[in-house]
Amino acid sequence: MPQNFLKNKVLFALGVTALLSKIAQLQMFAANKFPITPEQHYILSVLSENGELYQRQICEIAYKDRPNITRLINILEKKGLVKRVPDIHKRKVYKIIITEEGRKLHSEIKQYMIALRDEVVKDIKTEDMENCLNVMLQMIDNLEPIAKIQI
């Protein structure tokens, strides 16, 4: 295929892939009657993998602005899945931690997310997946200076 054809289609293909992925996750969450959304589960995943974090750190990892992260944390806190803990070194600053209930729910949902991922990448060679990931990481590096997120 000519290089220009690929350049013209890559962002479209990424957009469609992201949209279909989001729809599949939403449908899977609804079918299993999970009490949170995929977006809220992602925050639990970030906390589960990284331990206690400041809200700003969650914003940076999740590529989301502060109002969105505040909204997600508030919802998760009301459900008892995360809590804000005062930082012992800074006044009026809180770290966000995942609760035991949050860990249990994250673990349950993670199994379904892994199954969905496995379905999405079936019949794709490991080498092709590695190449795809490397290309997408390079695209992220290229986009970060252009796309500014207010954190």
MOLINMO-V501025 format. One record per pair of residues at least 6 apart in sequence whose ideal C-beta (glycine too) atoms are under 7 Angstrom apart, sorted by the first residue. I is the first residue (numbers start at 1). J is the second residue. Records with the same first field share a line. If there is no record, write none. Layout:
# MOLINMO-V501025
I: J ; J
This chain:
# MOLINMO-V501025
24: 116
25: 38 ; 116
26: 38
28: 112 ; 116
29: 37 ; 38
32: 112
34: 109
35: 79
36: 79
39: 72
40: 72 ; 75 ; 76
41: 106 ; 109
42: 62
43: 58 ; 62 ; 72 ; 73 ; 76
44: 81 ; 98 ; 102 ; 105 ; 106
45: 106
46: 58 ; 61 ; 62
47: 53 ; 82 ; 96 ; 97 ; 98
48: 98 ; 103 ; 106
52: 85 ; 95 ; 96 ; 97
53: 95 ; 96
54: 93 ; 95
55: 66 ; 69 ; 70 ; 73 ; 96
56: 151
58: 69 ; 96
59: 65 ; 66 ; 69 ; 151
60: 151
62: 69
63: 149
65: 149 ; 150 ; 151
66: 151
73: 82 ; 96
76: 82
77: 83 ; 84
80: 99 ; 101
81: 98 ; 99 ; 101 ; 102 ; 105
82: 96 ; 97 ; 98 ; 99 ; 102
83: 97 ; 99
84: 94 ; 96
85: 94 ; 95 ; 97
86: 94
87: 93 ; 94 ; 95
98: 106
121: 129
